């Protein structure tokens, strides 16, 4: 057990996930490919799976070491950043070519070997892209932001404004495109079905995440258009104009802030680098969620042919799928054990193994001891909003499917938001998350909406309860329970 001395752990992810494909993240973080690209990788990572949830765990010592290394390269090595951009463009092109080809493929006509090979191809595309994309924003992003802020010496609010990407998030693009396409359909300038196909192609992936099962197909958008088309044309035009006006105002404000602090070319380059990291998080979702969708389609086909429940296939490693034809009963037994029992994956150099019971129990005991201290509810201020102090009721969401309980003026409290939370985020007065850094989805959307957002509390979903009345200090990142 010498590989895991008693030291402080960081739980960086705690979300509803089953085994596959989320375990690919551990392979990516620890692989030699990642180390070759960035000069560093994560040598100690654990994934804990229990009751349909996954915790991603690192030692604080290694996280800090890697964050410092990556942030230093981002700060000082412009060629490193350019190489990342070039390589990411190549990997993005490869994935987009795959999407083009897979749409022409009739998965039901593929033989067993072809189906299994397809899962490996999807995994390879995913890992090659992830190796380039993730470490800079996921591990290095917060430390890089901290260093830039210290160098520029700007007031926090102005700094957050400048480091919010000028490029809209995908959900904001969807909001605008829905209005634009609805207007065009209403005016007879675009066929309803064509508009629905266009939007499904661009945004259908948004609710899928790692595990789905929802994917917005053409019929989803047809239903959406049939509802929205009842909105008066003048109202649609007004809403479009408001969005466009806000974009112009943000651009004007950006120029004013730059002029006010007399930021030079080098300083603006650092800010643009920070903006790009935030955009990369969104681009990753757009590509990987679609890859997850096609992976799931192959699993559904395999399950149908060999009479294996889809959930069981999701608890098999990609490498094990080759066994389901000849060892069906054994694979069902293995997957059932993983579904029922808590297990811990350990990752080393792109390889993984399940910890023995003794090692697992020791790790979990140390983690539990660390999580006992929940007295200090603080987080990072990702967005201040329009004032310093806010009050409201708490609504805990472990999934966007629980969104019916969020009312206007509530605080949305969750582990971490994803693009399919957007409707609920519009209703909430602000957001509090367990996870996340300054480039995360909640942080960027909060700034777009100009709402308060406290991220990285670690414990919000464990300490707060539905209906708690809280006070949020959006200057200092402190959350207080006023009344239970």
Order of alpha helices (4+ residues) and beta strands (2+ residues): beta-alpha-alpha-beta-beta-alpha-alpha-alpha-alpha-alpha-alpha-alpha-alpha-alpha-alpha-alpha-alpha-beta-beta-alpha-beta-beta-beta-alpha-beta-alpha-beta-alpha-beta-beta
